Amino acid sequence: MEFNQDKGARSAEISRKTNETDIKLAFSVDGTGISELETDVPFLNHMLDLFTKHGQFDLKVQAHGDIEIDDHHTVEDIGICLGQTLREALGDKKGIKRYASVFVPMDEALAQVVIDISNRPHFEYRAQYPSSQVGSFSTELVHEFLWKFALEARVTLHVIVHYGQNTHHMIEAVFKALGRALDEATSIDPRVTGVPSTKGVL
């Protein structure tokens, strides 16, 4: 699961095994948009691929869970692992831009993601989907994934789906916007000395 990267690159990996899931995940902030995804939830694979490509990250996931019950535990635990690796990869957060706000359209749908890499986990979610399912994927799991990601990454995350008619398009816009917002917020600003906070720490 390791990445071949230069010394000092912002990356991390994690293994998480419970009675419900078995996950190995490696994440690089400074990537090239490459994903290697092997999970039991095809729709989540698609969304994570979009997130990785639009954020210019690198992401490898091997995840298997009790999908005979439903997809909940697998989706939730992948969100946990992704959040934990992001937090570890960013380290002391020196030099980052910290904030970002991104709108992404997907045909008739429009999503907005606003993020603060604040070390204060908070999640706001405004989305109403026309359908409760996309294929076999339950749309309520989008909230579950994003909330657990924000909690474990210790970021403030606001997600707003302004409008849309196709549930797939609306969720796709969210994940694309998340990737682009996270890419911007984690990017290094050469003007920033230390961390971008009057507290002196993040």
Buried (B, 14 or more C-beta within 10 A) or exposed (E): EEBEEEEEBBBBBBEBEEEEBBBBBBBBBBBEBBBEBEBBBEBBBBBBBBBBBBBBBBBBBBBEBBBEEBBBBBBBBBBBBBBBBBBBBBEEBEBBBBBBBBBBBBEEBBBBBBBBBBBEBBBEBEBEBEEEEBEEBBBEBBEBBBBBBBBBBBBBBBBBBBEBEBBBBBBBBBBBBBBBBBBBBBBEEEEBEEBBEEEEEB
